[in-house]
Structure formats: structure tokens, C-alpha cells
Amino acid sequence: MLIKKKSLIVALVSSLVLALVLVLTLVGYFIYLEFKADEFKRRYQDLLGKTKAKVYSKYIAIEKVDARIENTGALKGKPIIEGVVTNKGPKDILDLSIKVRFMDKDNAVIYETELRPQEPSIGTQPLPHVAIPYILSSTRTVLRSNESFAFKKIISSCPTEIFLELREGEKPKKNFGRWSGKLTADTASLDF
């Protein structure tokens, strides 16, 4: 029995469509696997940084942490956090992330922000870049062993109640918000 010409064309087109769908599905699956591998790698690096921070945090001192409204310069009128970070350990720290928490009178967290003190402070000039285009210069400061440095960072999403408390000045009335004026800071992640 002979196959009709129209049936043959339908069979070939259907086979071609099925093969194309199979190939596109396989390509999509491999792209998905690559995307997931990158995501797992990022997640692994984040967890590794947090683990390093827990182990090495006994060598990191975060002192003189204070929040206030800046009175001068490019940040005038903006809420900022400033403090001093000291590396008392034997290793140089390439990347450090700290968490600053605003506490109420019962020591409950009202607001929490994460910042990187080694990056250039907002409102200051970064270190100049090298004029040779193929040599990259980093603006991030390396925190060397037994070294301290001061940082100043803007609070990018400062809650209204904390902003109003900061605007009150050095002796806030403390009747508007829940913030008691207490700040705590600890290491969130780091890399050597």
C-alpha cells in the first residue's frame, strides 16, 4: 500500500516539529543547569563567608558605632552610621560585611542594615584610578592584621521613626519612636 503524498508531508513535518521541540527542550534544560550551578556557587560563597565570619569574629572589633545626621559636606542632612573596625587577627581581610542593629528598650531589633566598611565612604572621593587602562586599581581598602580604620556609611533606607529620633539631636525626647538609641554591630561575612 502506498502512502499518499499529503500523508507523507504531514508525517515529515510532524517529525520535524517533534525533533525541534526535543532539541529546544534539551537546550533549555542545559541552560537551566548552568544557571542553577552559578546560583549554587554564589550561595556556597555566601555561606562560606558567613562561616568564616563566625570563626574569625573573635579577632574583629567594631567600636564607636554611632548613628547621626551629617551636618556638613555632601551628606548634609542624611542619616549616617560611623565607627571603627579593628583586625586583631593574623590574616588580612579583603572583604568585610557588618550588620548594625537598632535596638529598642527591651533589646529587640527595630531595624537592621548590612554594610561594607572597606568600600569608600559615600560623600568622599575614592582613591584615584591608575591611568593605564589594562591595570585595574581597587578602591576597596584591605584591612591588614593589627590595623584599624574608621568608616562612615549612609543609611540608605532609614525608617522614619529612627530618622526623626536622629534629627532630634544629641538628646532626643524618645517619645516618638521605639528606638532607645542603642546600636549593636557584628560581623556578617568576610573573605581573606
C-alpha positions in Angstrom: 0.0 0.0 0.0 1.4 3.3 -1.0 1.5 6.3 1.3 -0.2 9.3 -0.1 1.8 12.4 -0.8 -0.1 14.6 1.7 0.2 12.0 4.5 4.0 11.8 3.9 4.3 15.6 4.1 2.3 15.6 7.3 4.4 12.9 8.8 7.7 14.6 7.9 6.5 18.0 9.2 5.3 16.4 12.5 8.6 14.5 12.9 10.5 17.7 12.3 8.4 19.7 14.8 8.8 16.9 17.4 12.6 16.8 16.8 12.8 20.6 17.1 10.8 20.6 20.4 13.1 17.9 21.7 16.2 19.8 20.8 14.9 23.1 22.3 13.9 21.3 25.5 17.4 19.9 25.8 19.0 23.3 25.2 16.7 24.9 27.7 17.5 22.2 30.3 21.2 22.7 29.8 20.9 26.5 30.2 18.8 25.9 33.3 21.6 23.6 34.7 24.2 26.3 34.1 22.0 28.9 35.8 21.5 26.7 38.8 25.2 25.9 39.0 26.0 29.6 39.1 23.3 30.2 41.8 24.6 27.3 43.9 28.2 28.7 43.6 27.0 32.1 44.8 25.1 30.6 47.6 28.1 28.5 48.6 30.3 31.5 48.6 27.8 33.4 50.8 27.6 30.6 53.3 31.4 30.2 53.3 31.8 33.9 54.0 29.3 33.7 56.9 31.1 30.7 58.3 34.4 32.5 58.1 32.9 35.5 59.9 31.6 33.3 62.8 35.0 31.7 63.2 37.2 34.8 62.8 34.8 37.3 64.5 36.7 37.0 67.8 39.6 38.9 66.1 37.3 41.7 64.7 36.5 44.6 67.0 33.7 47.0 65.9 33.8 50.0 68.2 32.4 53.5 68.5 29.4 52.7 66.3 27.1 55.7 66.2 24.2 56.9 64.1 23.6 60.6 63.5 22.5 63.1 60.9 25.5 64.5 59.0 25.9 68.3 59.4 28.5 69.1 56.7 29.6 68.1 53.2 27.8 66.2 50.5 25.8 64.2 53.1 24.4 67.1 54.9 21.0 66.2 56.3 21.4 62.5 55.6 21.4 59.7 58.3 24.8 58.0 58.6 26.4 55.2 60.6 30.1 55.6 61.6 32.5 53.6 63.7 35.9 52.0 63.8 36.8 48.4 62.7 39.9 46.7 64.1 41.5 43.5 62.8 43.3 41.9 65.8 43.9 38.6 64.0 46.8 37.2 62.0 45.2 37.4 58.5 44.5 40.4 56.2 40.8 40.8 55.4 39.9 41.6 51.8 36.1 41.9 52.2 34.2 42.5 55.4 30.5 42.9 55.9 29.0 44.0 59.2 25.4 44.1 60.5 24.3 47.1 62.5 21.1 46.7 64.6 19.0 49.4 66.1 17.6 48.2 69.4 14.6 49.2 71.5 14.5 49.5 75.3 13.8 45.7 75.6 16.8 44.9 73.3 14.6 43.8 70.4 15.7 44.7 66.9 13.8 47.5 65.3 15.9 47.9 62.2 18.9 46.1 60.8 21.2 47.1 58.0 24.3 45.5 56.4 27.2 47.5 55.2 30.8 47.0 53.9 33.1 49.4 55.8 36.0 48.7 53.4 34.3 50.3 50.4 34.8 54.0 50.0 32.5 56.1 52.1 29.7 57.9 50.3 30.4 61.6 50.0 34.2 61.2 49.9 36.5 61.0 46.9 37.6 57.4 46.1 41.2 56.6 45.6 42.4 57.7 42.2 42.4 55.1 39.5 45.6 54.3 37.6 45.8 56.0 34.2 46.9 52.8 32.5 43.7 51.1 31.2 44.9 47.5 31.5 45.9 47.8 35.2 42.9 47.8 37.5 43.1 49.5 40.8 40.6 48.6 43.6 39.0 51.3 45.7 38.4 48.8 48.5 40.8 49.0 51.5 42.5 45.9 52.7 42.1 45.6 56.5 45.6 44.4 57.5 46.5 42.5 60.6 46.5 44.6 63.7 45.2 47.6 61.8 42.1 49.9 62.4 40.2 52.2 60.2 37.2 54.5 60.6 34.1 54.1 58.4 31.1 56.3 57.6 28.2 55.0 55.6 24.8 56.4 54.7 21.7 54.6 56.0 20.0 54.1 52.6 16.6 53.0 53.8 16.4 54.6 57.2 12.9 54.1 58.8 11.0 57.3 59.6 10.9 56.8 63.3 14.7 56.4 63.5 15.3 59.4 61.2 13.1 61.6 63.4 14.9 60.4 66.5 18.3 61.2 64.9 17.0 64.6 63.8 16.2 65.5 67.4 19.9 65.8 68.1 22.1 64.5 70.8 19.4 64.4 73.4 16.3 63.1 71.7 13.0 63.1 73.5 12.4 59.4 72.8 8.7 59.9 72.8 8.1 59.3 69.1 9.7 56.0 68.3 10.7 52.8 69.9 14.4 53.2 69.3 16.3 53.5 72.5 19.4 55.0 70.9 21.3 51.7 71.3 23.2 50.2 68.4 24.9 46.8 68.2 27.3 45.6 65.4 28.8 42.3 64.5 30.5 40.7 61.5 28.1 39.2 58.9 30.6 37.8 56.4 34.3 38.2 55.4 36.9 36.9 53.0 40.6 36.7 53.3 
